[in-house]
Amino acid sequence: MQQHYLLYLVYIYTCIDVIAAHYIGKGIEMWLVLSLLFFLLPLNVSSVRDISTTKTCFQEFSDEKYQFNSSSVYLTLYHPRSLCSPAPLPDLPFSTILVHDNSRVTFFEARLSKNAATHPGSLNQELATIPLNPGTSVGTANYVTRIGLGTPSTSYVMVVDTGSSLCWLQCLPCSVSCHKQAGPIFDPEASSTYRRSSCTTSECSALESATLNPSACSRSNSCIYEASYGDGSFSVGYLSRDTLSFGRSSFPDFIFGCGQDNEGLFGRTAGIIGLARNRLSLLYQLAPSLGRTFSYCLPSTSSSGYLSIGSTKAGQYSYTPMVSNSLDASLYFLRLSSISVNGQPISVSSASYVSLPTIIDSGTVITRLPSAVYSALSKAVVAAMAGAPRAPAYSILDTCFKGSSSTLKVAAVSVTFQGGATINLSANNVLIDVTSSTTCLAFAPANSVAILGNTQQQSFSVLYDVDNSRIGFATGGCQ
């Protein structure tokens, strides 16, 4: 018991530095902070456990080789529900995935509306659509890859997210809460190149633009970040620097968040890689060596994809302009121009396509279209699939059929963007199987922001050429 009691004391004194600076500044008394810590400690001793997987694909993934040259780095990318993922999601009803998807869209809507009342900067779990508990292994719909961090380097499974900027991962001693993750939790004391960022550094000043939350300062002058997400998930910890590595190639002084309180829907991943247009994102930090260009192919559950940062074969892509938007300079905006079903443009005005701002996002599952565009698409698909038996609406999806995308004769849908770039969608890009006997149109009406989601991006190579302000699409990227 004495050893356990001493362990608790170590946790308490480690916690106070982070929590006091972060929460007391928000008007919470010290006695309440300490009470919270005593309440959480027994929970966290059991929560800081590595987990293993018996999946046969895990060893194959962990043995993969990074590809790197002087102009690019190439990483393997896996679907969150793939059996070969190093951090697979548990089996979930698709309705649950759609609820989280809707929360992510609501987050983007609040973020672009600049509505302070719904700004996702609070840690209040009442903002979440679904009640959250520390360590809930529900996960997100984002894709995962591996990075190396520290000296010596250790490998970590990370979510890849084009909609966020700050990179962070869970760190020992997990002063408040760490969810279960695949593989070891990063230990700052085990890395000879790790150091915290002080409150006077430029990266600390840049936190608010990266996370939409102001930074805090601990009593020891360490910069504290808070990254919060639309589904109520969040990470709080120390802004830090260490050496990032991909195989034998390394990038010193990589800026990231060392999370001490990580709660919500991160699955079994260690953290998040942000790829948005912000100086703290992975893309911008590697830009001096590799330029501001990245591409990916988002795989299906039965294939593997890639994330490539740096130069690529530009000639194979068709391009649409990357649109600037004052609502949020970090997101990737583009413009829809037309949609065709079986070769015929749907019946909607050209103005309807640009009636809302449109972003492309790797983490949103279901594409959101302006209401008039969605309605016209739904009617055209139903007409083109007149022989397919209809099924009741499923959650937010109201155009459903009995059967599956692999057994039905699916309408051919093409999406064209400003400048003429066109993606010709396969059956699996058009319909999404929500149960073993029901499949639905993988589009929904938007409220205030249209989003090109990951179901429609699957199997295409998508290029983000920030330096030349363009987004490219090409077929046949995944294996």
Residue, then its C-alpha position, 0 to 999 in steps of 0.5 A: m500500500q505504501q508503494h501505491y500511495l507514493l505512486y499516487l503522490v508522484y502523479i499528483y505533483t506531476c499533474i498540478d503543474v499542468i492542471a493548475a495553469h490550465y484550469i485555475g485560469k478558467g476560474i476553478e478553485m485549487w481545492l476542486v482541481l485537487s479533488l478531481l485529481f484524487f478522483l481520477l488517479p485510481l482510474n488512470v493507473s489502470s488506463v495507462r496500459d499498452i494493448s496488443t493485437t492478434k491480427t495477422c496483419f499487425q506484424e506485416f504493418s509493423d515491418e513496413k519500410y518507409q520510403f524516403n528520398s531528398s524530395s519526398v517521404y512515403l508512408t503506408l495509410y490504412h482504413p480505420r476499419s481494416l483488419c490490417s490496421p495497427a489500431p483497428l476500430p472495434d465493431l460498431p454499428f454504422s449508425t454510431i459512425l454516422v453520429h460521430d460523422n455528424s458531430r465532425v460536420t457540426f464542428f466545421e459549421a461552428r468553426l466557419s460561422k465564427n459563432a462564439a456560443t458554439h466555438p469548440g474551445s471548451l472541455n465541457q463534455e456536454l457539447a458532445t453528441i454522445p456522452l464520453n468517458p475517458g479512454t472510450s475506444v470508439g475512434t474516428a473515421n480518419y485513416v492511420t499511419r506510423i511515425g517515429l519520435g524521440t531518440p532513440s526513435t519509437s514508432y507510434v500509430m497516428v490518425v492523419d487529419t487534413g482538418s486539424s493543424l497541431c500534431w500531438l500524441q499521448c505522453l507519460p506519465c499521463s498525469v490525468s488520463c490516457h486512453k488505451q493505445a496500440g504500442p507504447i506510450f511516448d516517454p519524454e524521459a526516455s528521449s535524449t532530444y526531448r524538450r518542452s517549449s517555453c511560454t515565450t517561444s514563437e510556437c507557443s504564440a502560434l497555438e491559438s491559430a492552430t487549435l482555436n484555443p488560447s495557450a496557457c502557461s504553467r508555473s514552470n514556464s512551460c507552454i500548455y496546449e488544448a486541442s479540442y474536437g467537434d465530437g467532444s474529444f480533446s487533448v491537453g498537455y505540454l507543447s514540446r520538441d523532439t526528433l521526428s523520424f521516418g525510417r533512417s531519415s530524421f527531422p530534429d526540433f519537430i513541434f508537437g503536443c505531449g498529451q497529459d489529458n487525452e479523452g474521447l474518440f481517438g480509438r487505439t491511436a497514439g494521437i493526431i497528425g495535422l495536415a492543415r495549412n498552418r505553421l504547426s502542421l506536419l506539412y508546414q514543419l517539413a516544408p523547408s525540406l520537402g515543400r508544401t505538397f502532399s498526396y494520399c490515396l485513402p484505401s478501402t477496408s481491403s486495400s492499403g493506401y499511402l500518404s506522401i509528403g513532398s514532390t510527386k508526378a504532377g502530370q498524372y493529375s487533373y487539377t482544380p484551384m485551391v480556393s482561398n476563404s477568409l472564414d478559415a485560412s487553414l482548411y482546404f476549399l474548392r468549388l463544385s461545378s457539376i454532377s452527372v448521373n449516367g452521363q447526364p447533368i443533374s437538374v440544378s442551377s449552376a449557382s446552387y453548387v457555389s451557394l455554400p463554401t466547400i471543403i475537402d476533408s479526410g475525416t468526414v465519411i459522408t459527402r455533404l452537398p448544398s440542399a438543392v444539389y443533394s435533392a437533384l442528385s438523389k432524384a437522379v440516382v433513384a430514377a437511374m436505379a428504378g429497378a432496385p428495391r427501396a429501403p427505409a432511411y438510415s440515420i442521416l441517409d435518406t436514399c437507401f436500397k435493399g442489397s449492397s453496392s456490390t450486388l446492385k447495378v449502381a448509377a454512374v456518378s461523376v463529380t466535376f470541380q472548377g477548372g474541369a477536374t472530374i472524378n468518376l465514382s465507382a459503386n463503392n464511392v456512390l453507395i455505402d453499405v450500412t447493414s448486411s442488407t441495406t445500402c445508401l447513397a453516400f451523400a447528405p444535404a449540408n447546412s452551412v458548409a459543403i464537404l467532399g468526404n472520404t467515401q468519395q475520395q477512396s481509391f483516388s490519388v488526391l494531391y494538395d499542392v499548396d505552393n501552387s494553390r491547386i488540388g489534383f485528382a488521379t485514378g488508381g492510387c491504392q493497392 
